[in-house]
Amino acid sequence: MSEIEQVARIILYTVGGSIMGAGFMDSAQGQTLLGACVALVSVGWWYIRQRQDKASKK
């Protein structure tokens, strides 16, 4: 996992913990939501890196 993905995961789990603590969702829903968000961040970061690599090769 890259540093960006780790930072995103930490931020998302902090926010998710606050939301779960406030009672807006239970832990199963929180884990699902946070896992999906981490996956989206990972795909977004991969896409950005691929574009940067292609731009640097031109």
N, C-alpha and C positions, 0 to 999 in steps of 0.2 A: 504494500500500500504506500502510495506516495505521501509526502508531507501534507499536501493540500487535502488529500482524502482523509488523513488523520485529523487535521484541524476541523474539517467539515463534520466528521463523525463526532468529535468532542462537542462542538457547538450544537449539533442536532440532538445529541443525547442530553445535554444540559437543558435545552428548550423543551424537549420531550418530557424530561423528568418534572419540570415545572408544570407542564400541562397535565401530566398524570397526577401530580400532587394536588392540583386544583380540582380534580375529579371530572375533567372533561372527557377522559377516555381511560379504559383499563389497560393493564400492562400488555395484554396480547395485542390490542389495537395499537398501542404505542410502539411495540417492537416491529409490527408490520409496517407502520407508517415510517418509522425511522430507517428501517432496512431499505424501503423503497426510495427514500430521499438520498441515502448514501449511494445507492446504485445509480440514481440519476446524476448525482455529483460526479461519480466515477466516469460515467459515459461522457458527460460534458467535458471533464478534464481531458479524457482521452481524445475527444474530438478537437479540442483546442490545440493539444500537443501535436496531433497529426497535421493540422493546418500549418502550424509553425514549422514543422519539419519539411513539409512540401515547399513552403515559401523560402526557406533557407537554401534549398537545393536548386532553385531557379537561378 
